């Protein structure tokens, strides 16, 4: 599977999720204005995952990663 297919499938799933949110709205009153925005939970989850990846990569580069031992480096 090519990366473009993965992006297309993820976009289709996101669009279907937002469409279902628009089609089946519940009558509950939202506590905050963003609770009534379709796709907010999707965007918030995506942003949260992005932040986790970026922060973990930054921590790894800051010193948590150690270089792999190569032959002759076992001292």
N, C-alpha and C positions, 0 to 999 in steps of 0.2 A: 504494500500500500504506500503510495507516494504521500509526502507531507501535505500536498495541496488537497488530497482527498480527506485527510484528517481534519484540516481546517474547514473544508466544506461541510463535513458531517457535523462538526462541533457548531458551526454557524446555523445549520438546519435544526439541530436540537435546541439551540438557544432561541431561535425564532419560533419553534413550535411551543416551547415553554412559555414565552411571552404571549403568544396567541391564545394558549389555554388559560393563562391568567386573565386575559381580556374577556374571553368567552364565559368563564365561570367565576364571576366576581361574587363574593359573599357579602351579606348585608351588614356585617359587623362594622362598627365605627372604628377607624384606625386611631391609635393613640397619638402617633406622630404623622406628619404629612407624607413622609417617605414610605410608610407602610401601605399606602394606597397606590404607589407608583408601580406599574407592571414592569417586571424585570429588575427591580431593585435588589432583591435577594440574590439573583444571578450575578449581577454586577458586583455586589459586595463580596460574594464568595470568590469570584474570579480575582478581585483585587486582593483579597486576603491570601489566596494561594500565591499570587505574584509577589507579595511582600515577604511571605515565608521563604520563597526561593531566593529572592534577592538578598535578604538578611543572612540566610544560611551560607550562601556563596561568599558574602563579604566576611563573615566570621571565619570561614575556611581559609580564605586568602590572608586574613589577618594573623594567622598563626596556629590555627587548630590542625591544619593539614601538616603532615610530615612527609618528606620525600620518601619515595619507595627505595628500599635498599637494593643496590645492584650488586652483582658479583664482585667480590673483592672489597666491599664496603663494610663487612661484618667485623668491626673492631670494637 
